[in-house]
Amino acid sequence: MRDNGRVNEILRPIVRPRRLRTSAAMRDLVAETTLRPGQLVLPAFVREGASEPTPIGSMPGVVQHTRDSLRKAAVEAAEAGLRGIMLFGVPETKDAAGSGATDPDGILNVAIADVVSEVGDALVVMGDLCLDEFTDHGHCGVLDGAGRVDNDATLERYADMAVVQARAGAGMVGPSGMMDGQVAVIRDALDRAGFTDTGILAYSAKYASAFYGPFREAVDSALQGDRRTYQQDGRRDGREGVREALLDIEEGADVVMVKPALAYLDVLRQVADAAAELGVPTAAYNISGEYSMVEAAAAHGWIDREAAILETLTSIRRAGAGIILTYWATEAARLLARS
């Protein structure tokens, strides 16, 4: 531009946000979101009667463990800096009541004892507290005469399951069935049995999701139909998720959780803010379908796998989760150690 024969200078920006991105050191200095191995929990599957680990086709890199390989995976997790492991059992036989869930010699309960004996207090050993892996109909509870999930009859099974897991050594139980009142019943059962120090990680806002598909292969689910009468509807806004979390806290939950993570980051933010007001930590579950999408895209060369893993987990942290359950937990911890 010319004005009176002079070239006007281009107006230079005074505020330059890029100044805080000029080097790796600068970016680290100003980063508000941190991701540490100690914030990660490894979900792990153990198969009854297995003589060798069984790969899960829809979850590349994840297996149904033998009892021995599970012990090794737990040791590796602890050595990588993780502080938790969530165990899921895959029994050889199933029935309508999910009897294997409350059998002290059932696969989940012996696996809890195995891991506790192997790693001691290095990991918080958690047991999934739900019947879906153990029922021949694949639902998270017992059914009534009309084939519907009976909420209150299921609570009785959950109470028994919690005590058996605590006796096996679980430091925390994870009720994931979305039955009304489940946390209160479990807390009462644990306290009456003398397990006042056993914590409850409540799956407080758990949504009916298309992203659970690979998990159902992982636990050999027999589910027919869906779980929409007890898992939450994704069309509801975050207020319902907050309400569920606050109810669980009132009933005695030590940690609340949102599941799935990525499709519900808005709910996670709202739940985390509400729980923080009461001093209660919030977890999120980076579930099987979310894992498998990244793995499939990376296998095709469409994305940078390791960068995508850390970006995914960082997004969940940024949305408010203090604890993240993820199948990448051990690998992510090693990536973080390198970075």
Secondary structure, DSSP 4 states (H G I P E B T S, - for coil): -EETTEEPPPPPPS--GGGGGSSHHHHHHH------GGGEEEEEEEETT-SS-EE-TTSTT-EEE-HHHHHHHHHHHHHTT--EEEEEEE-S--BTT-GGGG-TTSHHHHHHHHHHHHHGGGSEEEEEE-STTTBSS--SS-B-TTS-B-HHHHHHHHHHHHHHHHHHT-SEEEE-S--TTHHHHHHHHHHHTT-TT-EEEEEEEEB--GGGHHHHHHTT----S--TTTSBPTTS-HHHHHHHHHHHHHHT-SEEEEESSGGGHHHHHHHHHHHHTTT--EEEEE-HHHHHHHHHHHHTTSS-HHHHHHHHHHHHHHTT-SEEEETTHHHHHHHHHH-
